[in-house]
């Protein structure tokens, strides 16, 4: 059976609208989304330099460190391309991301950092673990998971007008781009949306993301 690659799998195809879609997909990747959410939550909880520094600590561990791991794997040939359409290539990135998120959670908890960031780091640990388990037998959309979780998180913390104002264009555009690039099927997108929503809501009864 002929293997079908995503539209942007080969470098010579990354031109025109495909190139623009790929760039957008990179810009709104989950690590970037959560770095922004982490900064917003840190400054919302503690509107001072302490809040900013905790948000920076969260961003370095949860967002920057996993990106650096992926770039290292890409540079050393352990993965074929940035978006890792081969599920087997995602194992090390997921495991390392869980590890870094757990460190962030431990530091924020141990040194009494902002509660919102503690909950966000815990969310990352659970979400990434779920993604890693599913990834072992099926390719689920990490982008859709991150976008939907971002929308729900913003709605819970800042109010649903904000959540919808940001979430509708974010979720809609991210899902459309991933489908356009043929990185995912509709089922993989829907599963990602459901997982992102579920993991956030699971934490609400435990006092996370509520006033």
N, C-alpha and C positions, 0 to 999 in steps of 0.2 A: 504494500500500500504506500502510495506517495505521501511523504511527510509535508505538512503545510506549516510554513514558518510565519510568524507575525510580519506585518508589512515592513516594520523597521528593523527586522532581524539582521539583514545584510546592509553594510555601510553604504553601498552605492544606491540603495533605495531611499536613503534618508535625505530626500530633497523635497522642496515645495511644501505642500500641506502635510505630508507625512513627517517631514522634519519639524515643522511647527508643532504638530501634535506630540511628537516625541519630546521636544523641549518642554512643552507644557506639562507633560506627564512626569518629567524629571523635577520640574519646579514644584509641583504640588504632590510630591512623593510623601508617604507617611512620615518619614523622619522630619521633613520640613514642617508638615502640619503640626506635629506634636511639639516641635521646638517653639513654634508660634503660640500654640495653646499653653505650653509650659510658661512662656514669658508672660502671657496675659494672666494666667492663674497666679503666678508668683507675685506680680505687681498688684493684682486685685486683692490678694490676701494680705500682703505687706507692702503698701505703697511707699517704699523707701529703698535704700541701697541694699539692705538685707534681703528684701524680696527679689530684687534683681539678681543678686549673687546666688541665691538659691535656685532661681530660674536658670541661671547660667550653668550651675552644677548639673541640674536636671538635663538641660539641653546637650551638654558635653557628653554625658553618659548615655542618654537614651537616643539622641539623634546623631551627634557627630561621630561617636565611637563606632556604632554599627556601619555608618557610611564608610569610614576608613577601613573597616574590615572587608567590606565588599570591594572597595577599590584595590586593596592589597591582593585579594583573591583574583580580581580581574587582571591586575598587572602581572601576577605570577602564573597566569594561565589555568588556575584551578576552576574558574568559571568562564563560559564562552562569551557572555555578553551581560551588560549591566542589569537588565531586567530579569535575567535568569528564568527563561521560559521552561527550562529543564528543571523539574521539581527536585531532582537529586542534588542540584547545585545550591539549593536553598537551605540545606541542613545546617551547615556551619554558620551562615549568617543568622539564622533563627536562633540557634543555640547561643551564639555570642550576644545577640540582642537581648535575649532573656537574662543572661548573666549580667550585662550592664544595667538593665532595668532593675534587677534585684539589688545590685549595689546601690543604685540611686535610692531605691525604697529604704534600704537599710540605713544609709547615711541620713536621709531626711527624718526617719523615725528616731534614730539614735540621738541626733543633735537637735531635736524639736524644731524642725523646719516647718514651713507652711503646710497645714493639713490638706489643702487642695492639691499640692504637689505630691504629698505622700499618697493620696488616693489615686492621682494620675499615674504615678510610678507603679502602684499596685495593679491598676488597670492594664498598664503595658505588659507586666509580667503575665497576667492571666490571658490577655489577648494574644500575645506572641506565643504562649504555650499552646493555645487552641489552634492558632495558625500552623504551628510546627507539626502538631498531631495530624491535622487534616492534610497538610502538605505531604505527609508520608505516603498517602495513597491517592491524593487528588489535588489539582491545582486550583486553589481558591484565590480570589482577588484581594490582595493586600491593600491595594489602592482604594477599593470600594469599602473595605473594612475601616480603614483610617478615615476616609472622608465622612462616612456615616457616623462614626464615633465622635468625630470633631463636631459635627452638627448637633448631636444629642448633648454632648458635654457643654457646648456653648449655650444651648437652650436651657439646660438645668441650672447653670451657674449665673448666666447673665440675663435670662428670661427668653421666652420662646420667640418674641419678635426678632431678637438678635440671632437666635439659633436658626430661624427660618430665613432671615435675610442673608445670612452667610451660607447656611446649609443647602438651600435649594440650588443656587448657582454652582456651589462647590461640588455637591454630590452629582448633580446632573452633568456637569462638564467632565468630571473625572470619569464617570461611568461611560459617557459617550466616547471619550478619547480612548479608553481601554478597549472598547468594542470596535471602534474605528480601526485601531492598530492591530486588531485581531489577536490581542494579547490574552483575551478571555472570552468565554462564552457568556450568554445571558445567565445561565445557571450559576456560573462561578461568580458573576457580579452580584446576583441576588443573594447567594450564600454569604458573600462578604458583607453586604448591607445588613443581613440578619445577625451575623456574628458581632459586628461593630455595635449594633444597638443592644444586643443581649448582654454583652459583657459590661457595658456601662450600667445598664439597669439592674444587673445582678448586685452591683456594689451599693446602690442607693439605699436598700434596707439596712445597710451597715453604717449609715451616716455619711456616705461619701456623696459629694456634689450637691448637697442640699443645704439650705440656709439654716 
